[in-house]
Structure formats: structure tokens, C-alpha cells
Amino acid sequence: MIKEKTMITFKEMIQETSDIYSFVFEVPETFHWLPGQHGVFRFTQDLEMTGKSFRIFSFASVEEEHKMLFSTRIAEPISDFKKHLLQLKAGDTMTIDGAVGKFLLNDLSKPTCIMAGGIGITPVRAFMKQVEYSKENPCSLEILYSDDRGEFAYEHDLNTINNNFSGVHLQYISDRNIFTEKIESYAKDHQNESLYYIAGTPGMNKFLTEKLISLGIESQHIITDIFTGYGD
Ligand SMILES: Cc1cc2nc3c(=O)[nH]c(=O)nc-3n(C[C@H](O)[C@H](O)[C@H](O)COP(=O)(O)OP(=O)(O)OC[C@H]3O[C@@H](n4cnc5c(N)ncnc54)[C@H](O)[C@@H]3O)c2cc1C
């Protein structure tokens, strides 16, 4: 289905970690999205750019926050698109196509394990905000957030939600082996009684999907959000 472009207005940039930046926009009330979905972002000015003139980003905020937020990793070599993001000034506009995507948290009454690697935390922030605004204590929402350098985005927001909902259990992990061990241990304990959400690079998604399947998890219980564009 082709969706119309929506014009959004830049408000501010927030540096979350040494190389993750959030971009906050005002959006028209007619624009709707679900936590876990993504959109295609473009500049409205005619900017000089080598490579693609658009990028796909997940919505890291929920509609109830009355702002649209995406976050992205900006590290050398910085693409022209991201150089232009860093130069946005309040009042500048971009467009979004979307929202699209089936990475949705539909049933908080089922045990669920969410695995986020690095920038893959963006849709997970939206999921946690979904819990906060719905005020529905999840039956059991295990969130494993891994970052090799131990730099975690949105810590204040995530900790607040984690502390306010007994059904949410968030762990920050800065060692890949421990991340994998925790996933293995969770899968052995919960088997196909749980849903498994994976958000991260193609390499991480492939590795964890194969790992879960080798542990007996059926593929219909595994839901992935693959951030193509980050290589492996
Ligand atoms: C469903 C979905 C959701 C996504 N959500 C997010 C999100 O929330 N946040 C986010 O940050 N990204 C997200 N992405 C990925 C995003 O769309 C971009 O692909 C990603 O941010 C990389 O963009 P870039 O401009 O840095 O790299 P690109 O210019 O697109 O380059 C792609 C790859 O080539 C490499 N590369 C580029 N130039 C060079 C060079 N000169 N030398 C060596 N290597 C080079 C880059 O390191 C990168 O690995 C999502 C993707 C999908 C499909």
C-alpha cells in the first residue's frame, strides 16, 4: 500500500551516547504509527548527497508523547545523509512515508523476551512507552539490551518504566557471551510458552534466530526487526 508523505518539523537533537543521537520532531495529529513500526525519512531541501537520499528509521516514541522521535548511530565514516541530520535546525522540515512494519507487541498477557542489540533498542523504547501509557502490567516482559561498549541509550526513561511495572524486567548487558547465555537460559526455561523479539543488525538477527531454533523454539514464536544498512 502506498502511503502519502507527511511533513514533520524538527525540534531538537539529543545526544544519547557517544554516537547515538535522537532527533525529535513535531508531527501532524493526522499522522499515526504503532510502537515497533518504522518510516522512510527524507529531507525537503535540495541537499547535495552521495548515496541514497532516504533512510529507514524506527519510531522510538509513541503517539501519546506528542512528539516523534527517531534515534540513529552516527559514526565514521559518516554518510552524507547523517551529516545533514546533524545540521538540522529547529523549524527545518523532513518527510516521512509510513508508518509500516509488523514488529508489534500485540499481547502483553504472553511471556515475552525482547533482545535488542545496540541501536536495535529504538523500537523497544517505543514498546516500553506502550506499556507505560497502556498502564497494563505485562505478564512477563524480559528485555535484554546488549551493547558491546556498555553505552546505553534512553537509560532514564527505560529505568523509570522498569521500576514502575513489576512485569517488566530490563537488563543491560555489555558482553556478547553473557547476552547469548542469558538468551539460552531464558529459552530453555520458557521454550514455546514465550514469544521472542529480536531487534538489531542482520548478523545479530540471524545468529539469535538460529540459536533459538536450535533450542527448539518454533519460528512462529520468533519476531524480528532487521536493521539492514548496518552490515553484519
Ligand atoms: C526496518 C528498519 C528499521 C531501522 N531502524 C533504524 C533505527 O531506528 N535507527 C538507525 O540508526 N537505523 C535504523 N535502520 C537502518 C538505517 O535505515 C540505515 O541503514 C543505517 O542507519 C545506516 O545508515 P548510514 O547512513 O549510516 O549508512 P549507509 O550510507 O546507508 O551505509 C550502509 C553501510 O555501508 C557502510 N558504509 C557507508 N559508507 C562507507 C564507507 N565510505 N566506507 C566503509 N563503509 C561504508 C556503513 O557503515 C553501513 O554499514 C533501520 C533499517 C530497517 C530496515
The ligand as an ORCA input file, in Angstrom:
! r2SCAN-3c Opt
* xyz 0 1
  C      13.114     -1.802      9.448
  C      14.364     -0.969      9.684
  C      14.432     -0.157     10.796
  C      15.589      0.607     11.035
  N      15.618      1.407     12.138
  C      16.742      2.130     12.375
  C      16.819      2.990     13.522
  O      15.875      3.130     14.304
  N      17.972      3.644     13.725
  C      19.046      3.518     12.870
  O      20.082      4.142     13.111
  N      18.989      2.761     11.781
  C      17.873      2.054     11.509
  N      17.817      1.278     10.388
  C      18.996      1.262      9.474
  C      19.035      2.581      8.669
  O      17.989      2.575      7.714
  C      20.389      2.799      7.957
  O      20.588      1.781      7.018
  C      21.551      2.801      8.930
  O      21.306      3.796      9.937
  C      22.881      3.080      8.221
  O      22.792      4.318      7.580
  P      24.108      5.140      7.223
  O      23.686      6.391      6.560
  O      24.984      5.285      8.438
  O      24.889      4.154      6.293
  P      24.758      3.984      4.718
  O      25.322      5.148      3.999
  O      23.361      3.631      4.368
  O      25.739      2.778      4.510
  C      25.323      1.410      4.636
  C      26.511      0.591      5.116
  O      27.697      0.874      4.410
  C      28.727      1.297      5.301
  N      29.474      2.407      4.670
  C      28.948      3.537      4.177
  N      29.903      4.310      3.679
  C      31.086      3.640      3.852
  C      32.429      3.922      3.563
  N      32.795      5.050      2.933
  N      33.354      3.020      3.896
  C      33.007      1.880      4.513
  N      31.730      1.552      4.829
  C      30.804      2.417      4.497
  C      28.034      1.771      6.534
  O      28.863      1.620      7.680
  C      26.839      0.874      6.582
  O      27.198     -0.357      7.171
  C      16.691      0.537     10.122
  C      16.592     -0.267      8.976
  C      15.452     -1.007      8.752
  C      15.367     -1.850      7.503
*
